[in-house]
């Protein structure tokens, strides 16, 4: 895109975790491209490619597979992104997972292995991604990840992901402190419930969405586009004085007891 007035004109970004056209990562990718960014995308594996490749083609973005549980795949993704883009100005990390048997049970019943895998995929991968991308962000930039209200409150049926997202939000603050001197800003976006592939694994998710509608001052769920607009704002120079925050886009649910 050539319009220099677009918010992300000339920016180079890596968006990790596109699953399909309903995923938050895809919403962010589409919005970032519309705002002038050049992008590299990732999806989980070859099975996901058939769903994501047509989306990547729509925005003229290279697509690579990346399973953060497999040694070397995250390193390879960042290397390919940096080679294609020349530098990295922003990263959107939108991956979360836990074994279903641990996710659907009580937190006190979760296995140590399942807890550790959920933490590795959903939380620690963000720290690793930051470490890998930072050398390619020589003029600063922005790192954005996705959280949820269950990090701060005990939400029925959210289970194991609550403590994992709480750790992720704490990680954001520590990363902001550590990377701030290099001009790299770090945020978590905390959307209200939205029906994505990852969310479909949460038990009674329909009840969670209905509860959010009743509780939200706006009286509705937020849209994929609203989540993406906040995320791309945090990737732009318009948010240059902000770092270390969890920012809600949830219709106001977080503000109501």
C-alpha positions, 0 to 999 in steps of 0.5 A: 500500500502506498498511502503514507497517511495510513496508520501503519504505512511502511510498518512491518509486522508478524502475526502469529496464530491465524486459524481461520477467518473467525480468529482474532489473529486474522482480524488483526492481520486484515486490519493491519493490512488495510492500514498499510502494513506489510505482514508475515503470518503463521498458522499451526500446521499443514492441516491449518494451511488449507484454511489460512492460505486463502486468507493470506493470499487476500492480503498478499502475506507469506504464510508459514507453519509454526508449532511452538511446542516443536523445537526450532519452529518459532526460531525458523518463523522469526528468521523467515519473517525478518528475511522477508520484511527486512525488519520487524516493527510489531508482533501480534501473538494470538495463540492459546491452548491447553489439553482438553482434559485439563481445561474442562476439569477443576484447576485443582485436578489439572495435571502438572504436564497439562499445566506446563504445556498450557503455560508453554504454548499460551504464555512462555511462547510470548517471551520467547517470541519477544527474545527472537524478534527484539534483535530485528526491532532496532528502532523500537516497536510493539509486541501485543498478546491476547488475554481475557477477563479470566486472568483477573477474575474467576470465570466459570468454565474458564478453568486452567486458562485463568491462571495461565492468562494471569501469568501472561499479563504479569509477563507483559509488565515485566517484558515492558520493563525489560524492553522499554529501554530499547523502545519496544512496547508490550501490551495485552489486549483483553477481548470479551468472549468471541466465538473463535476456534480456541474458544470452542474448546471451553465448556459452556462457552454459549453461557459465557457469551450470554453472561457477557451480554447481560453484564456489559454496559454496552449490552452486546458482544464485541466484534472481531473488527473492534478487537483488531482496531484496538490491536492495530492502534497498539501497533501504531505510532499513535500509542507510542507513549503506552506500554505494560498494560492490559487493555480491555475491549469487552463492552465494559464487562471488566468494569461491572461487578 
